[in-house]
Amino acid sequence: MDMNLSTTELEVLEQQLEREQALVKKYRTFAGECTDAQLKVTCNQIADKHQQHFNTLMGYLQ
């Protein structure tokens, strides 16, 4: 994909990538601390979804 992003767009994209990364880490940590099996699954599913968001956003930079 040949896309020319402005400096502002790149900054926003970088900020969102950082947010998505933080959410993945947070929900993986929550999952690791859960004693309830269903809650652990849910936390991992949420982390997976944010990882997908991160991967999609990274695709805009390639």
PDBQT receptor file of N, H, CA, C and O in Angstrom, charges set to zero:
ATOM      1  N   MET A   1       0.857  -1.175   0.000  1.00  0.00    +0.000 N 
ATOM      2  CA  MET A   1       0.000   0.000   0.000  1.00  0.00    +0.000 C 
ATOM      3  C   MET A   1       0.902   1.236   0.000  1.00  0.00    +0.000 C 
ATOM      4  O   MET A   1       1.710   1.415   0.911  1.00  0.00    +0.000 OA
ATOM      5  N   ASP A   2       0.768   2.067  -0.994  1.00  0.00    +0.000 N 
ATOM      6  H   ASP A   2       0.111   1.921  -1.734  1.00  0.00    +0.000 HD
ATOM      7  CA  ASP A   2       1.563   3.282  -1.089  1.00  0.00    +0.000 C 
ATOM      8  C   ASP A   2       0.728   4.432  -0.547  1.00  0.00    +0.000 C 
ATOM      9  O   ASP A   2      -0.198   4.915  -1.198  1.00  0.00    +0.000 OA
ATOM     10  N   MET A   3       1.077   4.854   0.652  1.00  0.00    +0.000 N 
ATOM     11  H   MET A   3       1.829   4.461   1.181  1.00  0.00    +0.000 HD
ATOM     12  CA  MET A   3       0.278   5.870   1.324  1.00  0.00    +0.000 C 
ATOM     13  C   MET A   3       1.238   6.895   1.935  1.00  0.00    +0.000 C 
ATOM     14  O   MET A   3       2.173   6.538   2.651  1.00  0.00    +0.000 OA
ATOM     15  N   ASN A   4       0.993   8.151   1.643  1.00  0.00    +0.000 N 
ATOM     16  H   ASN A   4       0.233   8.441   1.061  1.00  0.00    +0.000 HD
ATOM     17  CA  ASN A   4       1.797   9.201   2.238  1.00  0.00    +0.000 C 
ATOM     18  C   ASN A   4       1.029   9.793   3.406  1.00  0.00    +0.000 C 
ATOM     19  O   ASN A   4       0.009  10.458   3.220  1.00  0.00    +0.000 OA
ATOM     20  N   LEU A   5       1.527   9.548   4.610  1.00  0.00    +0.000 N 
ATOM     21  H   LEU A   5       2.355   9.008   4.760  1.00  0.00    +0.000 HD
ATOM     22  CA  LEU A   5       0.878  10.055   5.810  1.00  0.00    +0.000 C 
ATOM     23  C   LEU A   5       1.560  11.328   6.259  1.00  0.00    +0.000 C 
ATOM     24  O   LEU A   5       2.781  11.458   6.169  1.00  0.00    +0.000 OA
ATOM     25  N   SER A   6       0.769  12.263   6.743  1.00  0.00    +0.000 N 
ATOM     26  H   SER A   6      -0.222  12.157   6.817  1.00  0.00    +0.000 HD
ATOM     27  CA  SER A   6       1.329  13.508   7.260  1.00  0.00    +0.000 C 
ATOM     28  C   SER A   6       1.997  13.237   8.605  1.00  0.00    +0.000 C 
ATOM     29  O   SER A   6       1.806  12.180   9.205  1.00  0.00    +0.000 OA
ATOM     30  N   THR A   7       2.759  14.182   9.055  1.00  0.00    +0.000 N 
ATOM     31  H   THR A   7       2.914  15.042   8.567  1.00  0.00    +0.000 HD
ATOM     32  CA  THR A   7       3.421  14.070  10.357  1.00  0.00    +0.000 C 
ATOM     33  C   THR A   7       2.396  13.879  11.463  1.00  0.00    +0.000 C 
ATOM     34  O   THR A   7       2.590  13.063  12.364  1.00  0.00    +0.000 OA
ATOM     35  N   THR A   8       1.316  14.622  11.394  1.00  0.00    +0.000 N 
ATOM     36  H   THR A   8       1.158  15.285  10.662  1.00  0.00    +0.000 HD
ATOM     37  CA  THR A   8       0.255  14.512  12.406  1.00  0.00    +0.000 C 
ATOM     38  C   THR A   8      -0.370  13.122  12.383  1.00  0.00    +0.000 C 
ATOM     39  O   THR A   8      -0.603  12.522  13.432  1.00  0.00    +0.000 OA
ATOM     40  N   GLU A   9      -0.638  12.619  11.198  1.00  0.00    +0.000 N 
ATOM     41  H   GLU A   9      -0.449  13.106  10.346  1.00  0.00    +0.000 HD
ATOM     42  CA  GLU A   9      -1.219  11.282  11.078  1.00  0.00    +0.000 C 
ATOM     43  C   GLU A   9      -0.271  10.216  11.622  1.00  0.00    +0.000 C 
ATOM     44  O   GLU A   9      -0.703   9.274  12.287  1.00  0.00    +0.000 OA
ATOM     45  N   LEU A  10       1.017  10.368  11.337  1.00  0.00    +0.000 N 
ATOM     46  H   LEU A  10       1.368  11.133  10.797  1.00  0.00    +0.000 HD
ATOM     47  CA  LEU A  10       2.002   9.429  11.865  1.00  0.00    +0.000 C 
ATOM     48  C   LEU A  10       2.072   9.481  13.392  1.00  0.00    +0.000 C 
ATOM     49  O   LEU A  10       2.206   8.445  14.044  1.00  0.00    +0.000 OA
ATOM     50  N   GLU A  11       1.982  10.674  13.955  1.00  0.00    +0.000 N 
ATOM     51  H   GLU A  11       1.873  11.515  13.425  1.00  0.00    +0.000 HD
ATOM     52  CA  GLU A  11       2.002  10.821  15.415  1.00  0.00    +0.000 C 
ATOM     53  C   GLU A  11       0.786  10.159  16.047  1.00  0.00    +0.000 C 
ATOM     54  O   GLU A  11       0.906   9.477  17.065  1.00  0.00    +0.000 OA
ATOM     55  N   VAL A  12      -0.377  10.356  15.449  1.00  0.00    +0.000 N 
ATOM     56  H   VAL A  12      -0.475  10.910  14.622  1.00  0.00    +0.000 HD
ATOM     57  CA  VAL A  12      -1.607   9.749  15.955  1.00  0.00    +0.000 C 
ATOM     58  C   VAL A  12      -1.507   8.225  15.859  1.00  0.00    +0.000 C 
ATOM     59  O   VAL A  12      -1.890   7.510  16.785  1.00  0.00    +0.000 OA
ATOM     60  N   LEU A  13      -1.000   7.747  14.751  1.00  0.00    +0.000 N 
ATOM     61  H   LEU A  13      -0.689   8.328  13.999  1.00  0.00    +0.000 HD
ATOM     62  CA  LEU A  13      -0.835   6.316  14.555  1.00  0.00    +0.000 C 
ATOM     63  C   LEU A  13       0.121   5.732  15.596  1.00  0.00    +0.000 C 
ATOM     64  O   LEU A  13      -0.141   4.668  16.157  1.00  0.00    +0.000 OA
ATOM     65  N   GLU A  14       1.206   6.416  15.848  1.00  0.00    +0.000 N 
ATOM     66  H   GLU A  14       1.419   7.280  15.393  1.00  0.00    +0.000 HD
ATOM     67  CA  GLU A  14       2.170   5.974  16.860  1.00  0.00    +0.000 C 
ATOM     68  C   GLU A  14       1.533   5.931  18.252  1.00  0.00    +0.000 C 
ATOM     69  O   GLU A  14       1.742   4.984  19.010  1.00  0.00    +0.000 OA
ATOM     70  N   GLN A  15       0.765   6.951  18.574  1.00  0.00    +0.000 N 
ATOM     71  H   GLN A  15       0.594   7.720  17.958  1.00  0.00    +0.000 HD
ATOM     72  CA  GLN A  15       0.081   6.975  19.874  1.00  0.00    +0.000 C 
ATOM     73  C   GLN A  15      -0.896   5.818  20.007  1.00  0.00    +0.000 C 
ATOM     74  O   GLN A  15      -0.982   5.193  21.064  1.00  0.00    +0.000 OA
ATOM     75  N   GLN A  16      -1.627   5.533  18.948  1.00  0.00    +0.000 N 
ATOM     76  H   GLN A  16      -1.557   6.040  18.089  1.00  0.00    +0.000 HD
ATOM     77  CA  GLN A  16      -2.595   4.443  19.002  1.00  0.00    +0.000 C 
ATOM     78  C   GLN A  16      -1.895   3.093  19.089  1.00  0.00    +0.000 C 
ATOM     79  O   GLN A  16      -2.371   2.193  19.781  1.00  0.00    +0.000 OA
ATOM     80  N   LEU A  17      -0.785   2.944  18.403  1.00  0.00    +0.000 N 
ATOM     81  H   LEU A  17      -0.398   3.675  17.841  1.00  0.00    +0.000 HD
ATOM     82  CA  LEU A  17      -0.002   1.712  18.516  1.00  0.00    +0.000 C 
ATOM     83  C   LEU A  17       0.451   1.499  19.955  1.00  0.00    +0.000 C 
ATOM     84  O   LEU A  17       0.394   0.381  20.468  1.00  0.00    +0.000 OA
ATOM     85  N   GLU A  18       0.896   2.558  20.598  1.00  0.00    +0.000 N 
ATOM     86  H   GLU A  18       0.942   3.466  20.181  1.00  0.00    +0.000 HD
ATOM     87  CA  GLU A  18       1.315   2.463  22.002  1.00  0.00    +0.000 C 
ATOM     88  C   GLU A  18       0.151   2.071  22.896  1.00  0.00    +0.000 C 
ATOM     89  O   GLU A  18       0.313   1.267  23.814  1.00  0.00    +0.000 OA
ATOM     90  N   ARG A  19      -1.015   2.631  22.632  1.00  0.00    +0.000 N 
ATOM     91  H   ARG A  19      -1.147   3.284  21.886  1.00  0.00    +0.000 HD
ATOM     92  CA  ARG A  19      -2.208   2.288  23.428  1.00  0.00    +0.000 C 
ATOM     93  C   ARG A  19      -2.586   0.823  23.247  1.00  0.00    +0.000 C 
ATOM     94  O   ARG A  19      -2.877   0.120  24.215  1.00  0.00    +0.000 OA
ATOM     95  N   GLU A  20      -2.577   0.376  22.004  1.00  0.00    +0.000 N 
ATOM     96  H   GLU A  20      -2.340   0.946  21.218  1.00  0.00    +0.000 HD
ATOM     97  CA  GLU A  20      -2.931  -1.021  21.735  1.00  0.00    +0.000 C 
ATOM     98  C   GLU A  20      -1.927  -1.964  22.398  1.00  0.00    +0.000 C 
ATOM     99  O   GLU A  20      -2.316  -2.987  22.961  1.00  0.00    +0.000 OA
ATOM    100  N   GLN A  21      -0.660  -1.629  22.335  1.00  0.00    +0.000 N 
ATOM    101  H   GLN A  21      -0.344  -0.797  21.878  1.00  0.00    +0.000 HD
ATOM    102  CA  GLN A  21       0.377  -2.446  22.969  1.00  0.00    +0.000 C 
ATOM    103  C   GLN A  21       0.164  -2.503  24.478  1.00  0.00    +0.000 C 
ATOM    104  O   GLN A  21       0.293  -3.565  25.086  1.00  0.00    +0.000 OA
ATOM    105  N   ALA A  22      -0.159  -1.369  25.076  1.00  0.00    +0.000 N 
ATOM    106  H   ALA A  22      -0.264  -0.506  24.581  1.00  0.00    +0.000 HD
ATOM    107  CA  ALA A  22      -0.398  -1.317  26.520  1.00  0.00    +0.000 C 
ATOM    108  C   ALA A  22      -1.612  -2.165  26.908  1.00  0.00    +0.000 C 
ATOM    109  O   ALA A  22      -1.601  -2.837  27.940  1.00  0.00    +0.000 OA
ATOM    110  N   LEU A  23      -2.654  -2.130  26.079  1.00  0.00    +0.000 N 
ATOM    111  H   LEU A  23      -2.663  -1.585  25.240  1.00  0.00    +0.000 HD
ATOM    112  CA  LEU A  23      -3.849  -2.923  26.366  1.00  0.00    +0.000 C 
ATOM    113  C   LEU A  23      -3.574  -4.415  26.252  1.00  0.00    +0.000 C 
ATOM    114  O   LEU A  23      -4.069  -5.202  27.059  1.00  0.00    +0.000 OA
ATOM    115  N   VAL A  24      -2.790  -4.809  25.257  1.00  0.00    +0.000 N 
ATOM    116  H   VAL A  24      -2.388  -4.170  24.600  1.00  0.00    +0.000 HD
ATOM    117  CA  VAL A  24      -2.421  -6.226  25.140  1.00  0.00    +0.000 C 
ATOM    118  C   VAL A  24      -1.688  -6.668  26.399  1.00  0.00    +0.000 C 
ATOM    119  O   VAL A  24      -2.007  -7.706  26.978  1.00  0.00    +0.000 OA
ATOM    120  N   LYS A  25      -0.714  -5.882  26.818  1.00  0.00    +0.000 N 
ATOM    121  H   LYS A  25      -0.455  -5.039  26.348  1.00  0.00    +0.000 HD
ATOM    122  CA  LYS A  25       0.065  -6.223  28.010  1.00  0.00    +0.000 C 
ATOM    123  C   LYS A  25      -0.829  -6.285  29.250  1.00  0.00    +0.000 C 
ATOM    124  O   LYS A  25      -0.717  -7.210  30.054  1.00  0.00    +0.000 OA
ATOM    125  N   LYS A  26      -1.704  -5.310  29.400  1.00  0.00    +0.000 N 
ATOM    126  H   LYS A  26      -1.795  -4.558  28.747  1.00  0.00    +0.000 HD
ATOM    127  CA  LYS A  26      -2.587  -5.239  30.562  1.00  0.00    +0.000 C 
ATOM    128  C   LYS A  26      -3.498  -6.458  30.646  1.00  0.00    +0.000 C 
ATOM    129  O   LYS A  26      -3.628  -7.070  31.706  1.00  0.00    +0.000 OA
ATOM    130  N   TYR A  27      -4.135  -6.814  29.513  1.00  0.00    +0.000 N 
ATOM    131  H   TYR A  27      -4.029  -6.317  28.652  1.00  0.00    +0.000 HD
ATOM    132  CA  TYR A  27      -5.060  -7.949  29.536  1.00  0.00    +0.000 C 
ATOM    133  C   TYR A  27      -4.346  -9.289  29.652  1.00  0.00    +0.000 C 
ATOM    134  O   TYR A  27      -4.906 -10.233  30.209  1.00  0.00    +0.000 OA
ATOM    135  N   ARG A  28      -3.122  -9.393  29.139  1.00  0.00    +0.000 N 
ATOM    136  H   ARG A  28      -2.668  -8.626  28.686  1.00  0.00    +0.000 HD
ATOM    137  CA  ARG A  28      -2.337 -10.620  29.348  1.00  0.00    +0.000 C 
ATOM    138  C   ARG A  28      -1.988 -10.751  30.836  1.00  0.00    +0.000 C 
ATOM    139  O   ARG A  28      -2.016 -11.847  31.395  1.00  0.00    +0.000 OA
ATOM    140  N   THR A  29      -1.661  -9.626  31.464  1.00  0.00    +0.000 N 
ATOM    141  H   THR A  29      -1.638  -8.735  31.010  1.00  0.00    +0.000 HD
ATOM    142  CA  THR A  29      -1.373  -9.637  32.898  1.00  0.00    +0.000 C 
ATOM    143  C   THR A  29      -2.613 -10.035  33.687  1.00  0.00    +0.000 C 
ATOM    144  O   THR A  29      -2.542 -10.867  34.591  1.00  0.00    +0.000 OA
ATOM    145  N   PHE A  30      -3.755  -9.431  33.338  1.00  0.00    +0.000 N 
ATOM    146  H   PHE A  30      -3.813  -8.755  32.604  1.00  0.00    +0.000 HD
ATOM    147  CA  PHE A  30      -5.015  -9.793  34.003  1.00  0.00    +0.000 C 
ATOM    148  C   PHE A  30      -5.281 -11.291  33.855  1.00  0.00    +0.000 C 
ATOM    149  O   PHE A  30      -5.640 -11.963  34.822  1.00  0.00    +0.000 OA
ATOM    150  N   ALA A  31      -5.104 -11.806  32.642  1.00  0.00    +0.000 N 
ATOM    151  H   ALA A  31      -4.813 -11.261  31.856  1.00  0.00    +0.000 HD
ATOM    152  CA  ALA A  31      -5.354 -13.228  32.388  1.00  0.00    +0.000 C 
ATOM    153  C   ALA A  31      -4.448 -14.097  33.253  1.00  0.00    +0.000 C 
ATOM    154  O   ALA A  31      -4.874 -15.129  33.771  1.00  0.00    +0.000 OA
ATOM    155  N   GLY A  32      -3.208 -13.677  33.403  1.00  0.00    +0.000 N 
ATOM    156  H   GLY A  32      -2.862 -12.838  32.982  1.00  0.00    +0.000 HD
ATOM    157  CA  GLY A  32      -2.255 -14.432  34.212  1.00  0.00    +0.000 C 
ATOM    158  C   GLY A  32      -2.602 -14.440  35.686  1.00  0.00    +0.000 C 
ATOM    159  O   GLY A  32      -2.215 -15.350  36.420  1.00  0.00    +0.000 OA
ATOM    160  N   GLU A  33      -3.332 -13.423  36.117  1.00  0.00    +0.000 N 
ATOM    161  H   GLU A  33      -3.646 -12.684  35.521  1.00  0.00    +0.000 HD
ATOM    162  CA  GLU A  33      -3.691 -13.309  37.530  1.00  0.00    +0.000 C 
ATOM    163  C   GLU A  33      -5.056 -13.909  37.848  1.00  0.00    +0.000 C 
ATOM    164  O   GLU A  33      -5.406 -14.062  39.018  1.00  0.00    +0.000 OA
ATOM    165  N   CYS A  34      -5.831 -14.251  36.816  1.00  0.00    +0.000 N 
ATOM    166  H   CYS A  34      -5.547 -14.127  35.866  1.00  0.00    +0.000 HD
ATOM    167  CA  CYS A  34      -7.184 -14.768  37.021  1.00  0.00    +0.000 C 
ATOM    168  C   CYS A  34      -7.160 -16.184  37.579  1.00  0.00    +0.000 C 
ATOM    169  O   CYS A  34      -6.361 -17.022  37.163  1.00  0.00    +0.000 OA
ATOM    170  N   THR A  35      -8.039 -16.425  38.511  1.00  0.00    +0.000 N 
ATOM    171  H   THR A  35      -8.688 -15.744  38.849  1.00  0.00    +0.000 HD
ATOM    172  CA  THR A  35      -8.231 -17.787  39.000  1.00  0.00    +0.000 C 
ATOM    173  C   THR A  35      -9.485 -18.395  38.381  1.00  0.00    +0.000 C 
ATOM    174  O   THR A  35      -9.642 -19.616  38.372  1.00  0.00    +0.000 OA
ATOM    175  N   ASP A  36     -10.361 -17.568  37.873  1.00  0.00    +0.000 N 
ATOM    176  H   ASP A  36     -10.234 -16.577  37.880  1.00  0.00    +0.000 HD
ATOM    177  CA  ASP A  36     -11.576 -18.027  37.198  1.00  0.00    +0.000 C 
ATOM    178  C   ASP A  36     -11.248 -18.328  35.733  1.00  0.00    +0.000 C 
ATOM    179  O   ASP A  36     -10.781 -17.455  35.001  1.00  0.00    +0.000 OA
ATOM    180  N   ALA A  37     -11.496 -19.564  35.318  1.00  0.00    +0.000 N 
ATOM    181  H   ALA A  37     -11.875 -20.273  35.913  1.00  0.00    +0.000 HD
ATOM    182  CA  ALA A  37     -11.120 -19.997  33.974  1.00  0.00    +0.000 C 
ATOM    183  C   ALA A  37     -11.804 -19.184  32.883  1.00  0.00    +0.000 C 
ATOM    184  O   ALA A  37     -11.164 -18.806  31.902  1.00  0.00    +0.000 OA
ATOM    185  N   GLN A  38     -13.092 -18.913  33.040  1.00  0.00    +0.000 N 
ATOM    186  H   GLN A  38     -13.613 -19.220  33.836  1.00  0.00    +0.000 HD
ATOM    187  CA  GLN A  38     -13.819 -18.168  32.003  1.00  0.00    +0.000 C 
ATOM    188  C   GLN A  38     -13.315 -16.729  31.913  1.00  0.00    +0.000 C 
ATOM    189  O   GLN A  38     -13.195 -16.181  30.818  1.00  0.00    +0.000 OA
ATOM    190  N   LEU A  39     -13.026 -16.128  33.039  1.00  0.00    +0.000 N 
ATOM    191  H   LEU A  39     -13.123 -16.573  33.929  1.00  0.00    +0.000 HD
ATOM    192  CA  LEU A  39     -12.493 -14.766  33.040  1.00  0.00    +0.000 C 
ATOM    193  C   LEU A  39     -11.115 -14.729  32.385  1.00  0.00    +0.000 C 
ATOM    194  O   LEU A  39     -10.786 -13.778  31.675  1.00  0.00    +0.000 OA
ATOM    195  N   LYS A  40     -10.321 -15.751  32.621  1.00  0.00    +0.000 N 
ATOM    196  H   LYS A  40     -10.588 -16.523  33.198  1.00  0.00    +0.000 HD
ATOM    197  CA  LYS A  40      -8.997 -15.844  31.988  1.00  0.00    +0.000 C 
ATOM    198  C   LYS A  40      -9.144 -15.906  30.468  1.00  0.00    +0.000 C 
ATOM    199  O   LYS A  40      -8.419 -15.232  29.737  1.00  0.00    +0.000 OA
ATOM    200  N   VAL A  41     -10.094 -16.726  30.000  1.00  0.00    +0.000 N 
ATOM    201  H   VAL A  41     -10.683 -17.274  30.594  1.00  0.00    +0.000 HD
ATOM    202  CA  VAL A  41     -10.349 -16.841  28.556  1.00  0.00    +0.000 C 
ATOM    203  C   VAL A  41     -10.783 -15.493  27.992  1.00  0.00    +0.000 C 
ATOM    204  O   VAL A  41     -10.305 -15.074  26.938  1.00  0.00    +0.000 OA
ATOM    205  N   THR A  42     -11.677 -14.825  28.685  1.00  0.00    +0.000 N 
ATOM    206  H   THR A  42     -12.065 -15.165  29.542  1.00  0.00    +0.000 HD
ATOM    207  CA  THR A  42     -12.177 -13.522  28.228  1.00  0.00    +0.000 C 
ATOM    208  C   THR A  42     -11.045 -12.503  28.144  1.00  0.00    +0.000 C 
ATOM    209  O   THR A  42     -10.948 -11.768  27.162  1.00  0.00    +0.000 OA
ATOM    210  N   CYS A  43     -10.205 -12.454  29.146  1.00  0.00    +0.000 N 
ATOM    211  H   CYS A  43     -10.284 -13.051  29.944  1.00  0.00    +0.000 HD
ATOM    212  CA  CYS A  43      -9.073 -11.511  29.139  1.00  0.00    +0.000 C 
ATOM    213  C   CYS A  43      -8.132 -11.805  27.975  1.00  0.00    +0.000 C 
ATOM    214  O   CYS A  43      -7.646 -10.882  27.321  1.00  0.00    +0.000 OA
ATOM    215  N   ASN A  44      -7.875 -13.075  27.716  1.00  0.00    +0.000 N 
ATOM    216  H   ASN A  44      -8.270 -13.824  28.247  1.00  0.00    +0.000 HD
ATOM    217  CA  ASN A  44      -7.014 -13.435  26.587  1.00  0.00    +0.000 C 
ATOM    218  C   ASN A  44      -7.669 -13.093  25.254  1.00  0.00    +0.000 C 
ATOM    219  O   ASN A  44      -6.980 -12.686  24.319  1.00  0.00    +0.000 OA
ATOM    220  N   GLN A  45      -8.973 -13.250  25.153  1.00  0.00    +0.000 N 
ATOM    221  H   GLN A  45      -9.532 -13.581  25.913  1.00  0.00    +0.000 HD
ATOM    222  CA  GLN A  45      -9.678 -12.875  23.927  1.00  0.00    +0.000 C 
ATOM    223  C   GLN A  45      -9.585 -11.372  23.685  1.00  0.00    +0.000 C 
ATOM    224  O   GLN A  45      -9.391 -10.928  22.553  1.00  0.00    +0.000 OA
ATOM    225  N   ILE A  46      -9.722 -10.598  24.747  1.00  0.00    +0.000 N 
ATOM    226  H   ILE A  46      -9.879 -10.959  25.667  1.00  0.00    +0.000 HD
ATOM    227  CA  ILE A  46      -9.607  -9.136  24.626  1.00  0.00    +0.000 C 
ATOM    228  C   ILE A  46      -8.183  -8.763  24.208  1.00  0.00    +0.000 C 
ATOM    229  O   ILE A  46      -7.988  -7.903  23.349  1.00  0.00    +0.000 OA
ATOM    230  N   ALA A  47      -7.202  -9.407  24.815  1.00  0.00    +0.000 N 
ATOM    231  H   ALA A  47      -7.361 -10.105  25.513  1.00  0.00    +0.000 HD
ATOM    232  CA  ALA A  47      -5.808  -9.150  24.441  1.00  0.00    +0.000 C 
ATOM    233  C   ALA A  47      -5.574  -9.500  22.969  1.00  0.00    +0.000 C 
ATOM    234  O   ALA A  47      -4.899  -8.761  22.252  1.00  0.00    +0.000 OA
ATOM    235  N   ASP A  48      -6.130 -10.626  22.524  1.00  0.00    +0.000 N 
ATOM    236  H   ASP A  48      -6.678 -11.226  23.107  1.00  0.00    +0.000 HD
ATOM    237  CA  ASP A  48      -5.988 -11.021  21.121  1.00  0.00    +0.000 C 
ATOM    238  C   ASP A  48      -6.589  -9.974  20.186  1.00  0.00    +0.000 C 
ATOM    239  O   ASP A  48      -6.011  -9.662  19.144  1.00  0.00    +0.000 OA
ATOM    240  N   LYS A  49      -7.745  -9.434  20.558  1.00  0.00    +0.000 N 
ATOM    241  H   LYS A  49      -8.214  -9.687  21.404  1.00  0.00    +0.000 HD
ATOM    242  CA  LYS A  49      -8.408  -8.426  19.733  1.00  0.00    +0.000 C 
ATOM    243  C   LYS A  49      -7.542  -7.167  19.630  1.00  0.00    +0.000 C 
ATOM    244  O   LYS A  49      -7.421  -6.586  18.552  1.00  0.00    +0.000 OA
ATOM    245  N   HIS A  50      -6.944  -6.749  20.738  1.00  0.00    +0.000 N 
ATOM    246  H   HIS A  50      -7.043  -7.222  21.613  1.00  0.00    +0.000 HD
ATOM    247  CA  HIS A  50      -6.075  -5.567  20.699  1.00  0.00    +0.000 C 
ATOM    248  C   HIS A  50      -4.790  -5.854  19.922  1.00  0.00    +0.000 C 
ATOM    249  O   HIS A  50      -4.228  -4.951  19.302  1.00  0.00    +0.000 OA
ATOM    250  N   GLN A  51      -4.324  -7.096  19.951  1.00  0.00    +0.000 N 
ATOM    251  H   GLN A  51      -4.780  -7.829  20.455  1.00  0.00    +0.000 HD
ATOM    252  CA  GLN A  51      -3.161  -7.465  19.142  1.00  0.00    +0.000 C 
ATOM    253  C   GLN A  51      -3.508  -7.371  17.661  1.00  0.00    +0.000 C 
ATOM    254  O   GLN A  51      -2.683  -6.947  16.852  1.00  0.00    +0.000 OA
ATOM    255  N   GLN A  52      -4.722  -7.765  17.310  1.00  0.00    +0.000 N 
ATOM    256  H   GLN A  52      -5.392  -8.109  17.967  1.00  0.00    +0.000 HD
ATOM    257  CA  GLN A  52      -5.184  -7.625  15.921  1.00  0.00    +0.000 C 
ATOM    258  C   GLN A  52      -5.234  -6.158  15.513  1.00  0.00    +0.000 C 
ATOM    259  O   GLN A  52      -4.832  -5.797  14.407  1.00  0.00    +0.000 OA
ATOM    260  N   HIS A  53      -5.733  -5.315  16.417  1.00  0.00    +0.000 N 
ATOM    261  H   HIS A  53      -6.060  -5.609  17.316  1.00  0.00    +0.000 HD
ATOM    262  CA  HIS A  53      -5.766  -3.873  16.133  1.00  0.00    +0.000 C 
ATOM    263  C   HIS A  53      -4.349  -3.360  15.885  1.00  0.00    +0.000 C 
ATOM    264  O   HIS A  53      -4.103  -2.621  14.932  1.00  0.00    +0.000 OA
ATOM    265  N   PHE A  54      -3.413  -3.765  16.761  1.00  0.00    +0.000 N 
ATOM    266  H   PHE A  54      -3.612  -4.365  17.535  1.00  0.00    +0.000 HD
ATOM    267  CA  PHE A  54      -2.013  -3.350  16.632  1.00  0.00    +0.000 C 
ATOM    268  C   PHE A  54      -1.465  -3.782  15.273  1.00  0.00    +0.000 C 
ATOM    269  O   PHE A  54      -0.843  -2.990  14.565  1.00  0.00    +0.000 OA
ATOM    270  N   ASN A  55      -1.701  -5.041  14.919  1.00  0.00    +0.000 N 
ATOM    271  H   ASN A  55      -2.206  -5.685  15.495  1.00  0.00    +0.000 HD
ATOM    272  CA  ASN A  55      -1.185  -5.564  13.653  1.00  0.00    +0.000 C 
ATOM    273  C   ASN A  55      -1.779  -4.819  12.455  1.00  0.00    +0.000 C 
ATOM    274  O   ASN A  55      -1.076  -4.545  11.483  1.00  0.00    +0.000 OA
ATOM    275  N   THR A  56      -3.053  -4.496  12.524  1.00  0.00    +0.000 N 
ATOM    276  H   THR A  56      -3.624  -4.719  13.314  1.00  0.00    +0.000 HD
ATOM    277  CA  THR A  56      -3.708  -3.750  11.450  1.00  0.00    +0.000 C 
ATOM    278  C   THR A  56      -3.080  -2.365  11.301  1.00  0.00    +0.000 C 
ATOM    279  O   THR A  56      -2.784  -1.921  10.191  1.00  0.00    +0.000 OA
ATOM    280  N   LEU A  57      -2.883  -1.695  12.425  1.00  0.00    +0.000 N 
ATOM    281  H   LEU A  57      -3.123  -2.055  13.327  1.00  0.00    +0.000 HD
ATOM    282  CA  LEU A  57      -2.282  -0.363  12.393  1.00  0.00    +0.000 C 
ATOM    283  C   LEU A  57      -0.851  -0.428  11.860  1.00  0.00    +0.000 C 
ATOM    284  O   LEU A  57      -0.434   0.447  11.101  1.00  0.00    +0.000 OA
ATOM    285  N   MET A  58      -0.101  -1.452  12.247  1.00  0.00    +0.000 N 
ATOM    286  H   MET A  58      -0.439  -2.163  12.863  1.00  0.00    +0.000 HD
ATOM    287  CA  MET A  58       1.268  -1.593  11.746  1.00  0.00    +0.000 C 
ATOM    288  C   MET A  58       1.279  -1.775  10.228  1.00  0.00    +0.000 C 
ATOM    289  O   MET A  58       2.211  -1.354   9.544  1.00  0.00    +0.000 OA
ATOM    290  N   GLY A  59       0.224  -2.411   9.721  1.00  0.00    +0.000 N 
ATOM    291  H   GLY A  59      -0.533  -2.754  10.277  1.00  0.00    +0.000 HD
ATOM    292  CA  GLY A  59       0.114  -2.597   8.287  1.00  0.00    +0.000 C 
ATOM    293  C   GLY A  59       0.086  -1.284   7.513  1.00  0.00    +0.000 C 
ATOM    294  O   GLY A  59       0.512  -1.230   6.359  1.00  0.00    +0.000 OA
ATOM    295  N   TYR A  60      -0.413  -0.233   8.144  1.00  0.00    +0.000 N 
ATOM    296  H   TYR A  60      -0.759  -0.277   9.082  1.00  0.00    +0.000 HD
ATOM    297  CA  TYR A  60      -0.445   1.070   7.486  1.00  0.00    +0.000 C 
ATOM    298  C   TYR A  60       0.935   1.681   7.350  1.00  0.00    +0.000 C 
ATOM    299  O   TYR A  60       1.140   2.596   6.552  1.00  0.00    +0.000 OA
ATOM    300  N   LEU A  61       1.874   1.184   8.120  1.00  0.00    +0.000 N 
ATOM    301  H   LEU A  61       1.709   0.441   8.769  1.00  0.00    +0.000 HD
ATOM    302  CA  LEU A  61       3.238   1.725   8.075  1.00  0.00    +0.000 C 
ATOM    303  C   LEU A  61       4.143   0.955   7.098  1.00  0.00    +0.000 C 
ATOM    304  O   LEU A  61       5.277   1.358   6.836  1.00  0.00    +0.000 OA
ATOM    305  N   GLN A  62       3.633  -0.136   6.578  1.00  0.00    +0.000 N 
ATOM    306  H   GLN A  62       2.712  -0.463   6.791  1.00  0.00    +0.000 HD
ATOM    307  CA  GLN A  62       4.460  -0.952   5.684  1.00  0.00    +0.000 C 
ATOM    308  C   GLN A  62       4.164  -0.656   4.229  1.00  0.00    +0.000 C 
ATOM    309  O   GLN A  62       4.771  -1.255   3.341  1.00  0.00    +0.000 OA
TER     310      GLN A  62
